[in-house]
Each structure stands twice: as C-alpha cells, then as structure tokens.
Amino acid sequence: MRKTTTNHVFSLSLLAVAGFFCLLLAMSHVLNVSQTQALKTIYALSQDNQLAAKDGTVVTQIGAKAAGTTQKVLQDTANRAQHPKTFTTSVTLANQRQLAYFVRTNTGYTVVTQPQAGLWATDGLAMTLWSLGYFVIVGALIVRYATRRRRFGEVLGQLTMNLQRTRQHAAPEPVIVNPNEPLGPLAEEVNLLNTEMGHLRQKVALRQVSFDRLINHLPLGVMLIDTDREVVLSNEAMGSMLGHPIEAHRHPYVDDVKTYALARMIEHTFRNEKTHHQELELMMSQKAVDASVVSLNPGTDQFQALVILYDVTYLRRIEQMQMDFVGNVSHELKTPVTSITGFAETLLNGAKDNPETLTQFLQIIYDESRRLTQLITDILALSRSESGTTHVRSFNVLELVNQTLGSLDQTVQAKKLQVTVTVDPNLTLKSDSVKVSQIVRNLLNNAVFYNRDGGQVTVHAEMLAGQFRLSVQDTGIGIETDEQQRIFERFYRVDKARSRNNGGTGLGLAIVAELVRSLDGSVSVSSQLGVGTTFTVTLPLSD
C-alpha cells in the first residue's frame, strides 16, 4: 500500500507540473490576444494621425519593393502568410522578438510592430510569487492527499485482515475510525459484522456441543460417510456395535466396518444412490443389528451415506426365549395330558373292572393332574411377575415362612428332614407379600424335593445394611459349577429324571429370579456337588 501511495504522489506531482505549464501557456495566449488588440488600436489611431509612438511601437509601410532589412523581413512574413487582409504574428526584428499586426492596403501592407510582451517581462516579481504560491498550494494538497491515502490504506488493510480472520474463525482486532472518514461507515459495518459473527459462532458451537451430546447418547449407532468414503461423524454406540472405538479424525470407513454384508450395503448405496435396509450380524461384536444405509444429497457432488444401526440382539434373544418357552410349555403340558388320556382310555376299555388296576391308574391320573395344575400355576406366576403389578404391605416374615412349611409338612416328614428356622419373631417386612410368599415357597420346594432323606433345611432371614436378606440352605445333591449359571432359566433341570418323578416343572427358580427382579432385588446361589446348596435373596426396603 505504501508503494502504491508513493506512485500516486509521483503521478500527482507530474500532473501538477503539467498543469502549471498549461496555465502558463493559457496566460501567455491571453496576454498575446491583449497585445494584438492593442496593436489594432494603434493602427486605427495612426490612420487618424493621433498616434503617439511609445513603448517601441513602430508603424511601417511596405510595398512591392522592400527598402531595408526591417521591410524585407516584414515583406517575407507577409508573403509567407499569402497576403491575407489582416493578420497578427511574431517576428524577430533587430534581434528582438516583436508582435506585428499586418493590414493590407492598396500599395502593400501597413505593419504595426511592438516588442512582444511576456509574463515575466510584464511583472516578473508577481509571476514568481504566483508560481511559488501555486506550487505551495499544490504541494500542500499532495501532502494532504498522501496522508489521507496512507490512512485509507491502513484502515483498508485492517478491515481486510479482520475479514480474513473472520473467515478463518479467528478473533478480529478492533478498528477505530472517525465516522467522517471515507471508510468510517464501512469500518462500522465490519465491526458489527465481526460482533455478529462472534455471537453466531458461539451459538453454532453451543448447538454443535448439544448435537454431539445428543448423537453420543443415542442408543442407535450413527456413522456419516462423505463422498470420499471417509467417516466424518460417528457416536459411541456405533463403536460399541462395531466392536472397537472409532477415531475422531477423518479416515476411510473400511477401517471400522469389518462385516462384509454391511460394507456391501454401503458400497451399493454409493453406487446406486439409494437407501438400503437389512438385518445382519456384526462380525466383531457378534451383535444382531437392524442396519439402514440412507442416501443423502443424491445427484450432487456432496453425496453422503448415513449408516444407522439398531441393536436387536436382545429382541432376538427374547424371541428365541419365547419360542423355547412355548416349545417347552407344549412339551410339559403334553406329557401329563397324554398320561391322563392314555390311562383314562385304558380304564374305559375294561381295565376299570380290575380293582387293583383301577386304583393304580386312578392314582396315576390324579398325580398327573396335580402336576398339570402345578405347571399351570407356575406359568401363571411367571406371567404375573412379568406384569410388574405390586401390592405392598407390611407382614411378619416368620409367619410367612411357617405357613409355607406347613404346606410341605407331609413331604418333610416322609423324607425325615430336619428343618431349622432362624428368624426373629418380630421381624416385619414392607413389600409385596404375594411375591415374597411365592419366592419362599419355590425356594423351600426346591430345598425339600432335591434334598436327601434325613437331610437338613435351614431358613434364615435378617435385616442387614438396610436390606432384607433371606437364605435357604439344604443338604441335597448340589449343583455343578458350570450349571449354576443356567439354573434360573425356564424349564432347566439339573436332575431331569428326579425332577419329573418329584413333579417338578423346571420353573421354580425361574419364577424366583423373575419375582426378585420385579422387586429390584438380587438372588445368588452357592453350591457344592454332593454337599448341598444355599440360595440367598436380597431385597431393598420399601419406603
């Protein structure tokens, strides 16, 4: 900018000098016209014999023949002018520049000559002072122009730099400009623009933070892939589903997507610019996902693919559990129904006439009907536990345990079991009494039926660390370590033959797990094969 200003000053200086000389020429022309008019006046006076020679004015008559040097010069001048009627020109006479006015007459020309006037010759001091004044004024104007030009350049440079910094998302420097300056309004608008851009960037940053937080908290896996097939956005759920964290910087999506089916969907989306949807299993995490690859900005240079993964592993597991449950229920219901139908049919076909056979078959039908009733009761208990309905009240724990043991008294005596109950008679619990009763009944049933003859059953309940804790211990067959993780599954039996002989349905511990979960508690098992098993239930206290 400084070099540009210097060039402008130099150009203005040349223009000022050129203007000065043009002005001198104009003034000389005016002076020449004025002197010509004076010569015409002198000629007119000479015709009236009123001429008084002064200031070197000479009137000369020239004819066909020139008598002297002056007349010859004047004659040659007239000849070169091709004899016009009147004309004025400059001639040199006696080494002096003179202005001559020619008037054609019958005999030749009458010429009025006078030393030619000049600007400095007329008033040299005035012209000198005028010239100095001209250059002083012009110089002052040039200096003022250069100063304003320099200031203009500085302000313009600052404004340009601020606009660049604004475009680069950097903080601009404040520009202080007098409103009367040419760039004052522009500077004010740029400052306002910078302020508004700062506020806008803050809003964008806040929205970006909110957007990132929203994306990261979505249960869906999200990945945005640009036209170069590079990942520009992803969330934590996507990394969890793909089996590894996703880098924040841009990188090819193939670094993250290792499942061929998903990679093929992405490639088909880029080729066809159409949305694709498919359910598949991810290779790294072994998760079943509902995958959608959405086409964004199709038909443009800004085409993108949005990958959305929804984890359906739990849903598929639940579906499989439901299918297994229906299959197991069908099988378990079919067994007693088949027995009842078969033995009833046998009786109807004539076996009822034999008293011993009649009694035996009726006992079998009775046992199988009880087993069927128990199975239906357990299935209903499972459905009620999943419904989530609760009826909270305060009840005495010892009374609840004794009532449950009373219903098992016949079996306990038959197996000669020793039952020990260590429960404070004043211990009360505020919870769902129906669900707690079912938990105690199923745990005691399990401890009695799977116990050895002459074994022991120990029931203990207490309040510990602000929680209710119930434990049921038996001296039965025990459970192997690798099976302890599955005993709470529906219809799973450790000893299948013995369970069926005892009328077990395989749903008791599953019911306990569901009921405890519905009460926000926990259940654990500790067992040693051939020694015995202890089940511990922990429930939070209700307000």
Salt bridges, closest charged atoms under 4 A:
GLU181 OE1 - ARG151 NE 3.31
ASP226 OD2 - ARG250 NH2 2.13
GLU230 OE1 - ARG250 NE 3.32
GLU247 OE1 - HIS249 NE2 3.95
ASP256 OD1 - HIS244 NE2 3.89
ASP256 OD2 - HIS251 NE2 2.63
GLU267 OE2 - ARG229 NE 3.30
GLU279 OE2 - ARG316 NE 2.67
ASP290 OD1 - HIS277 NE2 2.87
ASP311 OD2 - LYS287 NZ 4.00
GLU319 OE2 - ARG316 NH1 3.04
GLU332 OE1 - ARG371 NH2 3.72
GLU332 OE2 - ARG493 NH1 3.15
GLU332 OE2 - ARG500 NH2 3.55
GLU368 OE1 - ARG371 NH1 3.73
GLU386 OE2 - ARG490 NH2 2.21
GLU462 OE2 - HIS460 NE2 3.65
GLU489 OE1 - ARG486 NH2 3.22
GLU514 OE2 - ARG490 NH2 3.68
GLU514 OE1 - ARG517 NH2 2.89
